[in-house]
Amino acid sequence: MKLKIPPILQFLICGILELLTPSFGSIFNTNWLGISYLGWVIIGFGCLILSWAVVEFIKAKTTVNPIAPEQAQSLVTTGLYRISRNPMYLGMTLVLTGLALLLGNILALLMPITFMGSITYTQIIPEEEILTQKFGGDYLEYKRSTPRFIFCVYMKHIRRICVTKQQDDKSCSRGRKGPDFD
């Protein structure tokens, strides 16, 4: 399976489209509400997450090239990868979200959502198929236990509590094994 659109290109396209959104979509004055400061904080946090995720790959001595996941030498499950299978893409999404807040434009807020949908279907799903072939059961276990994006962590935590409670007193109705965290 050939991955065709590099994630960095998708990120840049969405960022440029954010900058090109018309000003009539403005929903708030960024100076008055301090939204621009929040935008800068989110951009900084997104850059930090993205950098940290890349460092984890470098430490594991595996490829950072998203177009060639078959070249991965090891499965990275440490650091941020313990709580999200895709922290690099999460970091990019946060940068786009922060930029939209800086612009103060409701139309620009559509770009992080567009990016997440695009990256999921053009990159993450094909990448997961390749990693399943390459790492087999280890990747399937990682996929089962770690959410695709960080906002799924809450549901993972709820399930873990119910499973533990069910093992203790067999009374938790939500303790059954659920679907993968996609």
C-alpha positions as CSV (number, residue, x, y, z in Angstrom):
1,M,0.0,0.0,0.0
2,K,1.5,3.3,-1.1
3,L,0.9,6.4,1.0
4,K,0.5,9.3,-1.4
5,I,0.0,12.6,0.4
6,P,2.7,13.4,3.0
7,P,1.2,14.5,6.3
8,I,3.3,17.7,6.3
9,L,1.8,18.6,3.0
10,Q,-1.7,18.1,4.3
11,F,-0.8,20.2,7.4
12,L,0.6,23.0,5.2
13,I,-2.4,23.0,2.9
14,C,-4.8,23.3,5.9
15,G,-2.7,26.1,7.4
16,I,-2.7,28.0,4.1
17,L,-6.4,27.5,3.8
18,E,-6.8,28.9,7.3
19,L,-4.9,32.0,6.3
20,L,-7.0,32.4,3.2
21,T,-10.4,32.2,5.0
22,P,-12.4,35.4,4.4
23,S,-12.6,37.9,7.2
24,F,-16.4,37.8,7.3
25,G,-16.1,34.6,9.3
26,S,-14.7,36.4,12.3
27,I,-16.8,35.6,15.4
28,F,-14.8,37.4,18.1
29,N,-12.2,40.1,18.6
30,T,-9.1,38.3,19.5
31,N,-7.6,41.2,21.3
32,W,-10.6,41.8,23.5
33,L,-11.2,38.2,24.7
34,G,-7.5,37.2,25.0
35,I,-8.2,34.5,22.5
36,S,-5.0,35.3,20.6
37,Y,-3.0,34.5,23.8
38,L,-4.8,31.1,24.0
39,G,-4.0,30.6,20.4
40,W,-0.3,31.1,21.0
41,V,-0.4,28.7,24.0
42,I,-2.1,26.0,22.0
43,I,0.4,26.5,19.1
44,G,3.3,26.2,21.6
45,F,1.8,23.1,23.2
46,G,1.2,21.6,19.7
47,C,4.9,22.2,18.8
48,L,6.0,20.7,22.1
49,I,4.0,17.6,21.5
50,L,5.2,17.2,17.9
51,S,8.8,17.7,18.9
52,W,8.6,15.3,21.8
53,A,7.0,12.6,19.5
54,V,9.8,13.0,17.0
55,V,12.4,12.7,19.7
56,E,10.8,9.4,20.8
57,F,11.2,8.0,17.3
58,I,14.8,9.1,17.1
59,K,15.6,7.6,20.5
60,A,14.0,4.3,19.3
61,K,16.2,4.5,16.2
62,T,13.3,4.1,13.9
63,T,12.1,6.0,10.8
64,V,10.2,9.3,11.2
65,N,9.2,9.2,7.5
66,P,5.4,8.8,7.5
67,I,5.5,7.8,3.8
68,A,7.5,4.7,4.5
69,P,6.1,3.0,7.7
70,E,7.3,-0.3,6.4
71,Q,10.8,0.9,7.2
72,A,10.0,1.1,11.0
73,Q,12.6,-0.8,13.0
74,S,10.7,-0.8,16.2
75,L,7.2,-0.1,17.6
76,V,7.4,3.0,19.7
77,T,5.1,2.8,22.8
78,T,6.9,5.0,25.3
79,G,6.5,8.7,26.2
80,L,3.5,10.3,24.5
81,Y,2.9,7.1,22.6
82,R,1.6,5.5,25.8
83,I,-1.4,7.8,25.7
84,S,-1.9,8.4,22.0
85,R,-0.9,6.3,18.9
86,N,-0.5,9.5,16.8
87,P,0.9,12.4,18.9
88,M,2.7,13.9,15.8
89,Y,-0.6,14.3,14.1
90,L,-2.2,15.5,17.3
91,G,0.5,18.2,17.6
92,M,-0.2,19.3,14.1
93,T,-3.9,19.5,14.8
94,L,-3.2,21.7,17.9
95,V,-1.0,24.0,15.8
96,L,-3.9,24.4,13.3
97,T,-6.4,25.0,16.2
98,G,-4.1,27.7,17.7
99,L,-3.7,29.4,14.4
100,A,-7.5,29.4,13.9
101,L,-7.9,31.1,17.3
102,L,-5.2,33.6,16.4
103,L,-7.2,34.5,13.3
104,G,-10.4,34.8,15.2
105,N,-12.3,33.2,12.3
106,I,-14.9,30.5,12.6
107,L,-14.2,29.3,9.1
108,A,-10.6,28.7,10.1
109,L,-11.8,26.4,12.9
110,L,-12.9,24.0,10.2
111,M,-9.3,23.3,9.1
112,P,-8.2,21.3,12.2
113,I,-11.3,19.1,11.8
114,T,-10.6,18.7,8.0
115,F,-6.9,17.9,8.8
116,M,-7.9,15.2,11.3
117,G,-10.4,13.6,8.9
118,S,-7.9,13.8,6.0
119,I,-5.0,12.4,8.0
120,T,-7.0,9.6,9.4
121,Y,-8.2,8.3,6.1
122,T,-5.2,9.0,3.9
123,Q,-2.4,8.2,6.4
124,I,-3.4,6.7,9.7
125,I,-5.6,3.8,8.5
126,P,-3.2,2.7,5.8
127,E,-0.3,3.1,8.2
128,E,-2.1,0.9,10.8
129,E,-2.5,-1.8,8.2
130,I,1.2,-1.7,7.4
131,L,2.2,-1.7,11.1
132,T,-0.1,-4.7,11.8
133,Q,1.6,-6.7,9.0
134,K,5.0,-5.7,10.3
135,F,4.6,-6.1,14.0
136,G,1.6,-8.4,14.2
137,G,0.2,-9.2,17.7
138,D,2.4,-6.6,19.4
139,Y,0.8,-3.8,17.3
140,L,-2.7,-5.2,17.7
141,E,-2.3,-5.2,21.5
142,Y,-0.9,-1.6,21.4
143,K,-3.8,-0.6,19.1
144,R,-6.3,-2.2,21.5
145,S,-4.9,-0.5,24.6
146,T,-3.9,3.0,23.3
147,P,-6.3,5.5,21.7
148,R,-5.7,6.9,18.2
149,F,-6.0,10.4,19.6
150,I,-5.6,11.7,23.1
151,F,-9.2,12.8,23.6
152,C,-10.1,9.1,23.7
153,V,-8.1,8.7,26.9
154,Y,-11.0,9.5,29.1
155,M,-13.1,6.6,27.6
156,K,-10.0,4.3,28.0
157,H,-9.7,5.3,31.7
158,I,-13.5,4.6,32.3
159,R,-13.1,1.1,30.7
160,R,-10.0,0.3,32.8
161,I,-11.9,1.2,36.0
162,C,-14.9,-0.9,35.0
163,V,-12.7,-3.9,34.1
164,T,-10.9,-3.6,37.4
165,K,-14.2,-3.3,39.3
166,Q,-15.6,-6.3,37.4
167,Q,-12.7,-8.4,38.3
168,D,-13.2,-7.4,42.0
169,D,-17.0,-8.0,42.3
170,K,-18.3,-9.0,38.9
171,S,-20.9,-6.2,38.9
172,C,-19.8,-3.6,36.4
173,S,-21.9,-3.8,33.3
174,R,-19.5,-1.7,31.2
175,G,-16.6,-4.0,32.1
176,R,-17.0,-6.1,29.0
177,K,-14.3,-5.8,26.4
178,G,-15.1,-3.0,24.0
179,P,-13.9,-2.1,20.5
180,D,-10.5,-0.8,19.7
181,F,-9.8,2.8,20.5
182,D,-10.0,4.3,17.0
